[in-house]
C-alpha cells in the first residue's frame, strides 16, 4: 500500500512511475551499489520520471475478470 500511495502522489504531480519488484534476485549486487549491509535487502524499487510523448506504448492483454475473480458470499 505504501508504494501505491507514493505512485498516486507522483501522478498528482504530473510524474509517471514504474514499480520494480524483482530486486531481491540481485540483492547482493544492489546492496553493494547502494551500500547496504547483509542485514538489509532491497525488496522493490520504483522508476520515476516524465512521460516521453511519442514513445511507443507497450500494453499487454489482461485476462477477463471472470477468469481470475470469484465472489464468495456476496
C-alpha positions as CSV (number, residue, x, y, z in Angstrom):
1,X,0.0,0.0,0.0
2,X,2.9,2.4,0.7
3,X,4.3,2.1,-2.8
4,X,0.8,2.5,-4.4
5,X,0.3,5.7,-2.3
6,X,3.6,7.1,-3.5
7,X,2.8,6.3,-7.1
8,X,-0.6,8.0,-6.8
9,X,1.1,11.1,-5.3
10,X,3.6,11.1,-8.1
11,X,0.8,11.1,-10.7
12,X,-0.9,14.0,-8.9
13,X,2.4,15.9,-9.5
14,X,2.4,15.0,-13.2
15,X,5.0,12.3,-12.9
16,X,4.9,8.7,-14.1
17,X,6.3,5.7,-12.2
18,X,7.0,2.0,-12.7
19,X,7.3,-0.4,-9.8
20,X,10.0,-3.0,-9.9
21,X,9.7,-5.9,-7.6
22,X,12.5,-8.3,-8.7
23,X,15.3,-6.6,-6.9
24,X,15.6,-9.4,-4.4
25,X,17.1,-11.6,-7.2
26,X,20.0,-9.2,-7.4
27,X,20.2,-8.3,-3.7
28,X,23.9,-8.7,-3.3
29,X,24.7,-6.6,-6.4
30,X,22.2,-3.9,-5.4
31,X,23.4,-4.0,-1.8
32,X,27.0,-3.3,-2.9
33,X,25.9,-0.4,-5.2
34,X,23.7,1.3,-2.5
35,X,26.0,0.5,0.4
36,X,23.6,-1.8,2.3
37,X,25.0,-4.3,4.7
38,X,24.0,-8.0,4.7
39,X,21.2,-7.4,7.2
40,X,19.2,-5.3,4.7
41,X,17.5,-6.4,1.5
42,X,16.0,-4.0,-1.1
43,X,12.6,-5.5,-1.7
44,X,11.4,-3.3,-4.5
45,X,12.3,-0.1,-6.4
46,X,10.4,2.4,-8.4
47,X,11.4,4.4,-11.5
48,X,10.1,8.0,-11.6
49,X,10.1,10.4,-14.5
50,X,8.1,12.3,-17.0
51,X,6.4,10.6,-19.9
52,X,8.1,10.8,-23.2
53,X,5.5,11.9,-25.7
54,X,5.5,10.0,-28.9
55,X,7.3,6.9,-27.4
56,X,5.6,3.6,-28.4
57,X,3.4,2.2,-25.6
58,X,3.5,-1.5,-24.8
59,X,0.2,-2.7,-23.5
60,X,-0.3,-6.3,-22.5
61,X,-3.6,-8.2,-22.7
62,X,-5.4,-8.8,-19.4
63,X,-7.4,-11.9,-18.5
64,X,-11.2,-11.4,-18.3
65,X,-12.2,-10.6,-14.7
66,X,-14.4,-13.8,-14.7
67,X,-11.3,-15.9,-15.3
68,X,-9.4,-14.5,-12.2
69,X,-12.1,-13.5,-9.7
70,X,-14.7,-15.3,-7.7
71,X,-17.1,-13.6,-5.3
72,X,-17.9,-15.7,-2.2
73,X,-20.9,-15.0,0.0
74,X,-22.0,-11.8,-1.8
